[in-house]
Amino acid sequence: VQLQASGGGLVRTGGSLRLSCAASGWIANDYAVGWFRQAPGKGREFVASISSSGRNIAYADSVKGRFTIDRDRENTGSTVHLQMSSLEPEDTAIYYCAARVWRLGSRSPDDYEYWGQGTLVTVSS
């Protein structure tokens, strides 16, 4: 089971980025996906989660209205995207996607069994 996060980069304040999390090697049919981030010197912070069906979505208050999470079940795998808009310097962090073998997502990183390697997002002022 592998998760591959991509799409990070350098962007100016107010800009946008679209992160992707591609999953491979799944044996479970139902799994939720969460995005977390970790800024330098800080702990891992919940950003957003989406259920296996895509119908249950949650956001951290700090990103609500600016970020959108969705999942794409086309082709042979499942990819989860995180569309980030109106980016602020405070959004600078390494962004990780994680998968949980359960229908519903969670705000706690301890509830996720699988993690991607992270992708760096830098927002300049």
Secondary structure, DSSP 8 states (H G I E B T S, - for coil): -EEEEE--EEEETT--EEEEEEEES---S--EEEEEEE-TTS-EEEEEEE-SSS--EEE-TTTTTTEEEEEE--TTSEEEEEEE-S--GGG-EEEEEEEESSSS--S-GGG--EE---EEEEEE-
